Amino acid sequence: MTVLSSLRDWLPARFGRPEARRLARTLAGCALSYGAARLAALPEGYWAIITTLVVVTQPSLTQAFGTARDQIIGAFIGGVVGMLGVIAIDHGAAPLVVFSVALVPLAALAAERPALRLACVTLVIVVLIPAGGGPFFQRPLHRIFEILIGAASAFVVVAVLPNRALKSAHRCAADTVTSLGQLVGLHLSGKEDAARAAQLEAESNRAQQALDDALQEAQREHIIVPLQRGRADAIDKAAPFLRRLHSDALFLAKAVSRDDRAACATRFHDDAQALQEAFAALADALGSMHAKDDALDCIQHAAEALKRTVKAHDPQESGHDVARFVIGLIAIDLDALISAIYPSES
């Protein structure tokens, strides 16, 4: 009873988390592949389950698709080469000699493309393991069918229960905005900290790369989880604006370095505060798939403050004041990012 009570408490706590989704995918994939292999009356149906476990444990739909494809191609190549080997053995060739000769090209293929190493495994099973009764081509065909069943079962389960790439995209965008906001704040604070600036630049680059990967994954998931174009989710429009803001932040560092940092901190104190509020409000809203009304209100107020900053630092009227010119650019690009993701609120 104690174990059952603990299990009842643990499952609700875990439900909805990535671990619970992966657990459900693994169990469902194994059950589906086992049932399909039994229905097909395959003598070595456990290979279907092994293939399912290899594919279904991939962290994303894109990787699962690639792994399933490589498993099928590798099994097919190994099965075809193994079938030719079995024909040679049936005509009197020594199994070990046939295996050694056939292994060389497959090993070279696996060296070139490690994902196709299943071709070598299939060759071992087809040529070296006794097949028992039945036609010589039966074992290679069985192996290919088992791999097909296992890969198909895993892919079906992963497609039905995918990792939610849009959530990851929102998190990556929020991380990018946070890093850039801190970087801009550092440059306008009057402090010179090259190590911290380099760290924030690296964090922004990593988050932007992760965002690109998540959006690519979301395109794979588009049948199950559509990319919405509305108030709650236009995250796929964020990437170019984030790259522009990253360039603006680097430009600001050079502009500030040309002037007295303490003087810049005093002169642009109000602007720095407005930018920080806008970066923070946007990061908070992006941290959720569906921004709450209070977060959207903060974004609206921040956008209005940004527009005042833009009017105060019109890039066309900034003249030789490079720092003032860059602050105006940052305000414009940040306001454009807010308008692109939340068009009805900004």
Secondary structure, DSSP 8 states (H G I E B T S, - for coil): -HHHHHHHHHHHHHTTSHHHHHHHHHHHHHHHHHHHHHHTT-TTTHHHHHHHHHHHTSSSHHHHHHHHHHHHHHHHHHHHHHHHHHHHHHTT--HHHHHHHHHHHHHHHHHH-GGGTHHHHHHHHHHHS---SS-TTHHHHHHHHHHHHHHHHHHHHHHHS---HHHHHHHHHHHHHHHHHHHHHHHTTT---HHHHHHHHHHHHHHHHHHHHHHHHHHHTTTTS----SSS--GGGHHHHHHHHHHHHHHHHHHHHTS-HHHHHHHTHHHHHHHHHHHHHHHHHHTSSS--HHHHHHHHHHHHHHHHHHHHT-GGG-TT-HHHHHHHHHHHHHHHHHHHHSTTT-
